[in-house]
Amino acid sequence: MALPTAAEAASVAELLAAATDREPILDAAGKSGARLERVRIDGVPHVVKYVDLDSDWTMRTAGCLVPAALQLWRRGVLACLPDCIDQPIVGVAASERGAALLMRDVGDMLVPVCDDPIDLPTHRQFLAHMAAVHAAFWDAGPECDVVPTTHRYLDLSPWLAEAEAESGGDDLVPRLVGQGWPLLEQVAPTAAAIVTPLAWDPGPLVLALAETPQTFVHGNWKLDNLGVNPDGRTVLLDWEIPGRSPALADLAWYLAINCRRLPESKEATIAAYRDALAAAGVDTEPWWDRQLALCLLGGLVQFGWEKAFGGYDEELAWWEARAVEGVAVLASR
């Protein structure tokens, strides 16, 4: 796929030369450690996100010496997103240890941060537009290789907790990851026996998934990163762990991280996504069952630590059952 190249500012100073009314955002919902600043350019509100290896644990665990969003900008991938996606980055500049990302301020379009389920039409729109992204990049090539699939499955692994603790990091999520994996062994030993070894070494899962169709994935379809533009497009933020991977890895992440706010069952959500992908022209029949089983197993590889904090409830039981199914598919490889 030939992608258009996108110009970038020569420096952060150049990127923000016209910025006024600069003030830090102290109440940001993000948990990556990145610093945010609100600015105005020609009177229009913008947000600057500063990502660098020293402050952003997601960048470190993804293994990105060059921030993923900067790579996508340089390669023209962001410019090739389908029209239904509103990604708000309008300018970038490299820094010594990372990058500054200049974005339109879309805060008033984002899904409210709360515990209530989102409405069904919005949920279905997110699924349809996720499918549209996947269909647009189906059989993606090396231009979409940014964060490797292996790194994505290590993103919330025990390795993260150990590495961040040893480096003196004190960010909340790595600390919770470190607490959650041992807890999973206590509350769900069957699930832990399946997914904890894969959390330490996802190699077998990654190799099996590589035998199924690949596309370009965003990597973090959590509701905090999503919104609805008044023109009907889906706002999609935080391009921190994108790359070439199975489409259903995005779906599994969506199911796992947004579980308490889904307006319909996981089974109905999966069916709605499959219908949307088929409507976008992708034949799902040859590969669907295998990739789904493996990606749902992968969902618990990524979020077993988080599910443990709720005890052995209906949510964890559902994922444990999917892990049992998935590991059987993995063993049949």
C-alpha positions in Angstrom: 0.0 0.0 0.0 1.5 3.4 -1.0 0.8 5.9 1.7 1.1 9.7 1.5 3.8 11.3 3.6 3.0 14.0 6.1 5.1 16.9 7.0 6.2 17.5 10.6 7.4 20.5 12.4 11.2 20.9 12.7 11.0 21.3 16.5 8.5 21.5 19.3 9.1 25.3 19.4 8.1 25.5 15.7 5.1 23.3 16.3 3.8 25.6 19.1 5.1 28.9 17.7 1.5 30.3 17.4 0.2 28.8 20.6 -1.2 31.2 23.3 -3.0 30.7 26.7 -0.9 27.7 27.5 -1.8 25.8 30.6 -1.2 22.3 31.9 -4.1 19.9 32.1 -3.9 18.6 35.7 -7.1 16.5 35.7 -6.5 14.4 32.6 -8.1 10.9 32.6 -5.1 9.3 30.9 -2.9 6.9 32.9 0.1 6.5 30.6 2.2 9.2 32.3 2.2 11.5 29.3 1.9 15.2 30.0 -1.0 17.2 28.5 -1.3 20.9 27.9 -4.2 23.1 26.7 -3.3 25.8 24.2 -5.0 28.1 21.7 -3.9 28.5 18.1 -5.5 31.4 16.2 -8.1 31.4 19.0 -9.0 27.7 18.5 -8.6 25.3 21.5 -6.0 22.6 21.1 -4.4 20.0 23.3 -0.7 19.1 23.2 0.4 15.7 24.3 4.0 15.2 25.2 5.2 11.6 25.1 8.7 10.5 26.0 10.5 7.5 27.4 11.2 9.1 30.8 7.5 9.8 31.7 5.4 7.5 29.6 5.4 3.8 30.7 3.2 2.8 27.7 6.0 3.9 25.4 8.6 2.0 27.3 6.6 -1.2 27.5 5.6 -1.0 23.8 9.3 -0.9 23.0 8.9 2.3 20.9 12.1 4.4 20.8 10.1 6.6 18.4 6.5 7.3 19.6 4.0 5.2 17.7 1.8 8.2 16.8 4.8 9.9 15.3 5.6 6.9 13.2 2.0 6.7 11.9 2.1 10.4 11.0 5.4 10.0 9.1 4.2 7.0 7.2 0.9 8.5 6.3 -1.2 5.8 8.0 -3.3 8.4 9.9 -4.1 10.1 6.6 -5.4 6.8 5.2 -8.0 6.1 7.9 -11.5 5.7 6.6 -13.7 8.8 6.6 -15.8 7.6 9.5 -12.8 8.1 11.9 -11.9 11.5 13.3 -8.4 11.3 14.6 -7.6 14.8 16.0 -3.8 15.0 15.6 -3.1 18.0 13.3 0.7 18.4 13.8 3.7 16.6 15.3 7.3 17.3 16.3 10.0 15.0 17.5 11.7 15.8 20.7 14.9 14.4 22.2 13.2 11.5 24.0 9.8 11.4 22.2 7.4 13.8 20.5 4.8 16.5 20.9 1.4 15.8 19.4 -0.8 18.8 18.6 -4.5 17.9 18.6 -7.8 19.6 18.1 -9.5 19.8 21.5 -12.3 17.2 21.2 -13.0 16.9 24.9 -16.7 17.8 24.5 -17.1 15.0 22.0 -15.7 12.2 24.2 -17.7 9.5 26.0 -18.3 10.8 29.5 -16.1 9.1 32.2 -18.5 7.3 34.5 -19.7 3.8 35.2 -23.0 3.9 33.2 -23.4 1.8 30.1 -23.2 3.7 26.9 -26.3 3.7 24.6 -26.7 1.0 22.1 -26.5 3.1 18.9 -23.2 4.6 20.0 -21.8 1.2 20.9 -22.9 -0.2 17.6 -21.3 2.8 15.8 -18.0 2.1 17.5 -18.1 -1.5 16.4 -19.0 -0.6 12.8 -16.3 2.0 12.6 -13.7 -0.4 14.2 -14.7 -2.9 11.4 -14.3 -0.1 8.8 -10.7 0.6 10.0 -9.9 -3.1 9.8 -11.5 -3.6 6.4 -9.6 -0.5 5.0 -6.2 -2.0 5.9 -7.1 -5.7 5.4 -3.9 -7.8 4.7 -1.9 -4.8 5.7 1.8 -4.9 4.9 5.0 -3.6 6.7 3.8 0.0 6.5 1.5 -0.8 9.4 4.2 -2.6 11.5 4.6 -0.3 14.5 4.1 -2.1 17.8 4.6 -5.8 17.3 1.9 -8.2 18.4 4.2 -9.7 20.9 4.8 -6.3 22.6 1.0 -5.7 22.7 0.5 -8.9 24.7 3.4 -7.9 27.0 1.9 -4.5 27.5 0.1 -5.4 30.8 2.2 -8.4 31.7 4.2 -9.3 34.9 7.3 -8.1 32.9 5.8 -4.6 32.9 5.3 -4.6 36.7 8.8 -5.9 37.3 10.6 -3.6 34.9 8.8 -0.4 36.1 9.4 -1.3 39.8 13.1 -2.0 39.2 13.4 1.4 37.4 11.8 3.2 40.2 8.6 4.0 38.4 5.5 4.7 40.5 2.7 4.9 37.9 -0.6 3.5 39.1 -1.3 1.0 36.3 2.0 -0.9 36.5 1.6 -1.2 40.3 -1.9 -2.6 39.9 -0.7 -5.0 37.2 1.9 -6.3 39.7 -0.7 -6.8 42.4 -3.3 -8.4 40.0 -1.4 -11.2 38.5 -0.6 -13.0 41.8 -4.3 -12.3 42.8 -5.5 -14.1 39.8 -3.8 -17.3 40.9 -5.8 -17.1 44.2 -9.3 -16.3 42.8 -9.2 -18.2 39.5 -6.5 -20.9 39.5 -7.8 -22.5 36.4 -7.7 -19.3 34.4 -4.3 -18.4 35.9 -2.8 -21.7 34.9 -3.7 -21.0 31.3 -3.0 -17.3 30.9 -0.2 -16.5 33.3 2.4 -18.5 31.4 1.3 -16.7 28.2 1.5 -13.4 29.9 5.2 -14.1 30.6 5.8 -15.6 27.2 3.0 -14.9 24.6 5.1 -16.5 21.8 2.9 -19.5 21.2 -0.2 -17.3 21.0 1.4 -14.8 18.7 2.7 -17.5 16.3 -0.8 -19.1 16.1 -2.4 -15.7 15.5 0.1 -15.0 12.7 -1.4 -17.8 10.8 -4.7 -15.9 10.6 -5.5 -12.7 8.6 -3.8 -9.5 9.7 -4.8 -5.9 9.5 -4.0 -2.5 11.1 -5.2 -2.3 14.7 -5.5 0.8 17.0 -4.7 -1.4 20.0 -6.8 0.5 22.7 -10.5 0.9 21.9 -11.4 1.9 25.4 -14.2 4.3 25.9 -11.9 6.9 27.4 -10.3 7.2 23.9 -13.6 7.3 22.0 -16.2 10.0 21.2 -18.8 11.0 18.6 -18.2 14.0 16.4 -21.5 15.9 15.6 -20.9 15.0 12.0 -21.3 11.3 12.9 -17.6 10.3 12.8 -16.0 8.4 15.7 -13.3 10.3 17.5 -10.4 8.0 18.2 -7.5 9.1 20.5 -4.3 7.7 21.9 -2.4 6.0 19.1 0.1 4.4 21.5 0.1 0.7 20.7 -1.0 0.4 17.0 0.3 -2.1 14.6 -0.2 -5.0 12.3 -2.2 -7.7 14.1 -5.4 -9.8 14.0 -8.6 -7.7 13.8 -10.2 -9.5 16.6 -7.5 -8.5 19.0 -9.0 -5.0 18.9 -12.4 -6.5 19.5 -11.2 -8.6 22.5 -9.6 -5.5 24.0 -12.9 -3.6 23.6 -14.8 -6.3 25.3 -12.4 -6.7 28.2 -11.6 -3.1 29.0 -15.2 -1.7 28.6 -17.0 -4.7 30.1 -18.9 -2.8 32.7 -20.3 -0.3 30.3 -21.4 -2.5 27.4 -25.2 -2.1 26.6 -25.5 -5.7 25.3 -23.9 -9.0 25.9 -20.5 -9.9 24.7 -21.9 -12.5 22.4 -24.2 -9.8 20.8 -21.3 -7.4 20.6 -19.2 -10.0 18.8 -22.0 -10.8 16.3 -22.5 -7.1 15.6 -18.8 -6.6 14.8 -18.8 -9.6 12.6 -21.8 -8.3 10.7 -20.1 -5.0 10.3 -16.9 -6.5 9.0 -18.8 -8.6 6.5 -20.8 -5.6 5.4 -17.4 -3.8 4.7 -16.5 -6.6 2.3 -14.4 -9.0 4.4 -15.2 -12.7 4.1 -15.1 -14.0 7.7 -16.1 -17.6 7.2 -12.6 -19.2 6.6 -10.8 -17.8 9.7 -13.4 -16.4 12.1 -13.7 -19.2 14.7 -10.0 -19.8 15.1 -9.0 -16.2 15.4 -11.9 -15.4 17.7 -11.0 -18.2 20.1 -7.3 -17.2 20.1 -8.0 -13.5 20.5 -10.4 -14.0 23.4 -7.7 -16.1 25.1 -5.4 -13.2 24.4 -7.9 -10.8 26.0 -7.4 -12.6 29.4 -3.7 -12.7 28.8 -3.9 -9.0 28.7 -6.5 -8.4 31.4 -6.3 -11.4 33.7 -4.7 -9.2 36.4 -7.6 -6.7 36.1 -10.3 -9.2 36.3 -8.9 -10.7 39.5 -9.7 -7.5 41.4 -13.4 -8.3 41.0 -13.1 -11.7 42.5 -14.5 -14.8 40.8 -17.6 -13.1 39.4 -19.6 -13.6 36.3 -17.2 -11.4 34.3 -14.1 -13.5 35.2 -16.0 -16.8 34.8 -16.9 -15.7 31.2 -13.3 -15.0 30.4 -12.1 -18.2 32.0 -14.4 -20.2 29.8 -13.1 -18.4 26.8 -9.5 -19.1 27.9 -10.3 -22.8 28.2 -11.7 -22.8 24.7 -8.8 -20.8 23.3 -6.1 -22.9 24.8 -7.6 -26.0 23.2 -7.5 -24.2 19.8 -3.9 -23.2 20.6 -3.0 -26.8 21.4 -4.5 -28.1 18.2 -2.1 -25.9 16.1 
